[in-house]
Amino acid sequence: MITSSTVQWLPPLRSLFARPVTERLPPPPVPRSAARFPGSVQLRHVGAGSCNGCELEIASAFGPVYDAERYGARLVASPRHADGVLVTGVVTRNMAVPLSKTLDAVPAPKVVVACGDCALGGGPFAGGYGVADGAGPLEEPDVAIPGCPPGPVAIAQALRGLTGR
Amino acid sequence: MSAALLVAGLGLGGGGAAAGAVLPARARVPGAAVLTGAACVVACAAAAGVLTSGKPVTVHSAEILPLTGVTLSLDPLGAVFVLTTALVGAAVSCYAAGYPARSMKSRPAAGLLPLFITSLLLVPAAASIATFMAAWELMALSSLLLLLTGHRRREARDAAQWYAVMTHAGAAAILLAFVLMGAHAGGQSFAAIRAYAGGLPPTVRSLAFLLALAGFASKAGAVPVHVWLPRAHPEAPGPVSALMSGAMVNLGIYGIIRTGEVLLGGGELWWWLMVAGIGVVSALFGALHAAASSDLKRLLAYSTVDNMGLVLIGVGASGALAVTRHDALAALAMVAALFQMMNHAAFKGCLFLGAGSVQHAAGTRDLDQLGGLLRRLPATAALFGVAALSICALPPFSGFASEWLLVQGLLRGFSAHSAATAAALLAGVAALALTGGLTAAAFVKAFGIGFLGQPRTPAAAAADEAAPAMVAGMALLAVPCVVLGVIPGVVMPLLARAAGTALGGPPPDPVRAGTGLGLAGSTDVIEPALLALLLTAGLALAWALARIRTRARARRAEAWGCGRELQTARMQYTATSFAEPLQRVFEDVLRPDRDLDVSHLAESRYFEDALRYHSRIDDAVERGWYRPLISLAGRWGEVARRAQNGSMHRYLAYGFAALIVILVVLA
């Protein structure tokens, strides 16, 4: 007889034998020979006044389902370890200096990835009182990921454009 | 030849003392420094002569001390200590010539420093009880008075009080031990005592050794009679603290070897196991406190306790192996202990001189108020760094060579097949391993917090490089740190000869001749010179490769501080915060006194107005053992005061009563 506690145990048991949850993504947007950081890119994430929507999507892009790391993109803990900066948010006045310091701390050659409409100069908060005048280096990001928020597939695909995998 | 040199050295030292005391202000310090430096060079030559020939030199003069006369005899064992002392003494004389502190330029201080150095040279050469005790007291008193040059500060006065009590209690114990031995031997010369050593009753022998051990261990700074050391060494002026830690503590070791091995002829196994046990405890206790301390000179002082512990482990192991008739192993352990002692003198002397320069330049020795001194005092910082690498036992510096030898000596002792000895040796190896790590932590802290980073106070930011004479003095001690590390083989025959004198009879040479360190009867050998060469070549190669591979010039950027807008010197690691994890791990031993005061805003208790964190580490031995003793003595004093009311009549009555009692007893 199947009791309620057995039912509780079933899904984990089933997952032991299930197929992988990781989704297969479409082929990379660029071939490896044309990539800027062929094989691997290390990114430092800076939330420069984001609403955390983009953060959720980034977390999802690096989670088990979309798993951007299998394509060579990694999030690292310091700009000193990074090839570039992954920026989210409108760049508020409080975050303008830390962002520019972070960009400065990344050794060249480096890449700036703007994730979400806010980081691209739009979004619902553009022009707000707490937003820094002029986004500085973000005016010309190397990689733009539009969307409010952009989905995990878009983020993973954009990063694959850097690694070519 | 050597005898004349020895007398000439001591005479020059006396001349230095006279010059310091008599000459006018301007010529006083340089005059004393030149004469003392010459005394050290001459003494060095005398010691080297004795060590290379292996024959002791003896000088006797009936005129100098009335009744007993002065007997000096420099044998290879004493010569090793004279050599070490002379090296430190020469460097300190040079350093003192440039030392800018007013207190060290006064007539008494300028005269006492040469006197202190001379007495340090005299102690290992003394060959009779009277000569030894006179030299020993001269050393204790001159260093005590030099410590009191800082008498305007309360801490210095306290330290002097502790030092005076401990050193005199120690001297009393030593005198008692010598008197016991001398009374049985029927003579006061060391030769007579040694000749009679076998005839002493076992209880008297052990009692004499225990008394001597108590006195000498206190001078060497061994736990639990070390309490004066972490007070007195930091409070003494730079040159004096270097002499105390570099030369004076060694004489405690000398005393233990001289009494136990030479005068008492080896003795019992338990003596030496006890010495090794004291060594283990001292090494661990000293290293722990050094790692936890945030006062630069206190850190160095505790590190002296640690290193003397290591030397005592070697001496104890050697004694235990000699008692069980493993002469070759005993000689190896003794050579290792003497080598460690010699290296410690060089690097600790250098470190204390560096600390003196820092204290003078920045006005403080609190690491939490220093920082960034590498830029301000580049030469001092470099020399301090060399000595710090050496004390951390990193190749190719001298600490590595001597600790390697010590570990080899202890590990090889396992073949002695005695359970008690093996346990002591095992404890010694474990203590060496743990203190090695703790010492590294302590000196990463001393150098990293003190010399690297940004200055934490305006005084540290405005510090100036030490005078050239001071830097030269430090350099003189940094040279052996490198030379003895790269070619340790050069001193091995000398140390083997000294070990032979200590253990009696010509022992087989425990260390193979050559530039490297090779143990007799085994294929184990290390060539530190080769190691140094490889290290240098590797570093050069890495540097060259890095230069070739980077085409662009390096970009200079701000240090990464997590993107903070405001970065101040207060955001750096402090010595306290660096030591905090260790302090937490060893809380049961260190017993830190921690306090957190929180005051709240008047409007609401949910908001804090101010936080005040206070932490200090007292010596647990001092707090647990000495404080009760002191308060007991105080209470006895109170009781004794009742008998004294200051009235003349009462004292006359006491005298009268005493007379009656004596008459009754005698009748």
Interface residues (C-beta under 8 A of the other chain):
Chain A: V46 S78 P79 R80 V97 P98 L99 K101 T102 D104 A105 P107 A108
Chain B: R555 A557 E558 W560 G561 C562 G563 R564 E565
